[in-house]
Amino acid sequence: MEIRELRAFTAVAEEGSVSAAARRLHVSQSALSQTIQALERQLGVQLLVRRTTGVATTKAGAVLLREARALITQHDRAVAAVESEAAAPGTLRVGIPLELPADLLPRALADLSASFPRTRAEISHAATATQLAELAAGRLDVALVRERPAGSEYDAVLAVEEALGVVLATVRAAELADPAGIRLDRLAGLEWIAFPRSEAPLWYDQVTATLRAHGIALDDRAGPGEGQLIAEVKFAAVRTGRAFALAPPGWAQPLPEGVTWQPLTGDPIVRRTWAAWPASARRRDLAMLIAALDLGTR
């Protein structure tokens, strides 16, 4: 016997009516009648009899009703205990990159808090390579990274796509831009203010390949880099009119005087951020956060 069958029988016995029990269980009368008939065939006895005042249990039905109530109570108690344990207070360790759309994480954390108010999110900023190392070491529960990790030991969903534009001197932008933005090839001759390759090697290689394909020369100075450049340093470099930086819309607003952001025509460089976590994870609060981050579900 299944719990759903016992619930159906108990509802009919307690309501004294198939129609009333069907309303209580939110099922059709015919489906409920078929469930009761199937239960009687399994047990080989008649459980209910119809009377002018409704439905009543037989002697066998009265015995089953007593036992069914006890089994349902025990089942519900076990489910509640497991759910209570799953919802116990805990810390969800989340790694994020240095640049992320302002509303992405707060929105996801709000959804998490609504469903799991006792879960505390612990946020740490780190480059993709560092996050993946922390994830492999078990020191992160989920990582927001620029590269989708390979291998069956991780699962991942696409959290956000950003078509990158270019930050450059306002006077230089006036020379290069047309109404649709700036063609990437028109930046040839300017220096790219690069992020360190060590932060996200695959993403770095993808960007440099696109830049080279559009005629932008890259030397060692514009290559791996020594460290993450802060915004002020980038602004100082591009304000000279001899360099540019890649950035998503709305980055570092408001921009300082003499610096502007322009879209790149045709969106040749799209930055993707993936939410990655161990494939073996079974935490319900983690699943809730992943669902909130999944671009395909928003």
N, C-alpha and C positions, 0 to 999 in steps of 0.2 A: 504493500500500500504506500501511496505517496502522501505527503503532507497536504498537498492541494486537494486530494480526494477526501481526506479526513476533515479538512476545513469545509468542503462542500457539504458533506454529510452532517456535520455539526450545525452548520447554518440552517439547513432544512429542518433538522430536529428541533432546534431552538426556536425558529420562527414559526414552525407548524404549518408552513406554506412554501411551496416551491417558488411561487412568484415573489413572495417577500424575501426569500433567501437569495433569489437571483438579483433583486435590487440591492441587497446588502453586499453581495460579492461583485456587482457590476458585470454580470454575465447574462447570457440569454437563458430563458427557461428551458429551452430544448437542450442546450449544452449541459446545463445543470442536471437535467433528468438523465441524460446519457451517462454522466459521471456516476450518478447514484446506481444506475443499472449495472454499469461496469464493475462497481465495487461489490454489489450483491453477487455477481457472477464469480468474482475472485474468491469470495468467502463461502459461496454455496448456500447462502441463507437469505431470507427476506428480512430487510432491515426496517422498512417503512410500510405502513398501510394507509390507504386513503379513507377518510371518513367525511361525513357531511360537514363537520366543523373544521376540516383541514387534514393535515398529515400527522400521524403519530408513529412512534417507534414500536417495533415488536420487542419481545424479551431479548432477542439477540441484538436488536438495535440499541436497546437501553444499555446493555453491557458495552457495546462498541462506543456509545456516546461517552460513557464514563472514562474509558481508556483513551479515546481520541482527545478529550479535553486535556488529560494529563500529558499526552504526547505532544500536543500543540504547545502547551505551556512550556514544556521542557525544551522543545525546538526553539521557541521564541527567546527563551532565556539564554540558550547557547549562542544564537545569532547576536543578541544584544551584547553579550560578553565579548565576543570577537570584535564587534564594531567599536565597542568602548576601548578595547586595547589598541585597535588601529587608529583611533582618534586621540590617543594619549598625547600629552604635550611632547613636543620634539623640536629639533632644530633642522631646518632645511638649508643646506649650505649651497649657495648660488654664486657662481663666478660670472662676471660680466666684463666686457671689453671697456676700454677707456672712452669710447664714443658709442652712444646708443640713443635711438630716438627717445625724446624726453618722456613720452607717454606710455612707452611699451611696458616697462617693468612695473611702474605704479599700477597700471590697469590690471596686469596679471596678478600682482600681489593683493590687490583688492578682491579679486575673485577667489584667491586662495584663502584670504582671511574670512570671507563670507562663509565658505564651506568648512574651513578648519581653523576656527578662531584660536585654538590652543597651539597651533604650529607657529614657530617663530622663524622668520627668514633671516639668515645670516649672509650678508652681501659682501663680496670681495672683488676688487678691480684687479684684473691681470690680463696680460696678453694671451693670445690664443695658445701658443706653445706652452706657456706656464699653466694655463687652465687644463689643458689636456694631460699634462704630467700630474697635476693634482687630482684629476678625475681618475687616472689610472692607479694612483696611490690610495684612493679611497678617501681623500680629504675634501672632495666636492661631491655633491649629490647631482648637480646639473651644471653644465657649462654653456655659456653663450659665446660661441666661437665663430671665426670667419671661415673656417674650413670644416666641412663635414668629415668627421673621423671615419676612417676605413676600418673594416673588421667586424665580425659578428658579435663582438663583446659589447658594442655600443649600439644604441638606437638614437635616432635624431629626427627632428622636424625643422622645417624652415620657419624661422621666427619673423624675419623682416628682410625686405629687399629695398635698397636705396640706390637710386640713380645718382651717381656722384657728379657734382659740378666742379667748378674751378674757382679758387680764391686768388685774386691778383690785384695789382694796383689799378685804381679807378681810371687813371689816364691810359694805361695799357689796355684795359677792357674796352674803352671807347674806341680804340684803334682796331681791335680784333673782333668785336661782337657785331652780329647782325640781329634782326628782330627775334630770331629763333634761339639765339644763344651764340656760343663760340664753337667752331669746328675744332676738333682735337688737333688736327694737323697744323692749325694756325699757331699752336703753342710751340712749334719747332723753333729752336733758338733760345728758349727760356729754360731755366733750370728747374727741375722738379724737386720740391722739398719733400723728400721721401720719409716714410716710416721705416724703422729697422726691419730687415728681412727676418731676423730671428724671432720677431713677434708672431708672424704668420707666414711661413715660407711659401706655401702654395699660393696664397692670396697675393703675396708680393710678386711672385713670378708671373701670375696672371696679369697684374697691373703693368709690370714692366714690358711684358710681351705686347700688350695693347699699345703702350706708349711708343715702343720701337716700331710697331707696324704702322704708326701714323707719323713716322719721321722724326720722332723726338729722341735725340741722342742722350744716352745716360752714361755718366762716367762713374768712377769709383766713389767720388764724393756724394753723388746722388744715389748710391747703391745701398748697401746694407745699413749704414748709419750707425751711430754710436749709442743712440738712446732716443726715447720718445721726446719729440720737440713740443714744448708748451706753446699755447696759442700765441702768446706775445712774441716769441721768437719767430714763429711762422709769419706773423703780421709784419714784423720788421724786415724779414727777407723779401716778402712779396711787394712791400711798399716801394722798394728800390726800382721796381719795374723790370727786373731781370729774372724773376722766379715766379713760380706758381705752386699752389698746393691744391690737392683734391679734397673735396668736402661735400657732405650731403646738404640739401636745402635746410636753412635755419640753423646751420652750425655756428656756434659762438656769436649768437646775436646779442646785442647789436654790434655790427662790425665797426672798427675804429675808422676815423676819418682817413681818406686816401686809399681805402681797401674796399673791394666789392666782391660779391659772389655772382657768378653767371652759370647757367646750365650749359652742359655740353650737348651740342646738336646730335640727335640720334641716340643719346644715352649709351655711349660706347663702353662705359665702365659702370657696372652694377655691383655694388657690395652686398653680399648676402651674409646674414648672421643666423647660425644654426643653434638650436637648443639640443645638446647632447647629454646622454645619461647612460649608466650601465644597463645593458639589456636584461640583467638579472634582477633589477630593482622591482619591488612589489609594493611600494608605499603608495597609499591612496592619495595622500596630500601632494606627493610628487606628481602623480598622474593628473591631478587637478591643475597644478601649475603648468605642466606641459600642454594640457588642453587649452589653457588660456594664452599660451605663447604661440601655439600652432597657427601659422599664417593661413593655412588652408581651412581653418574653422572659423576665422573671423570675417 
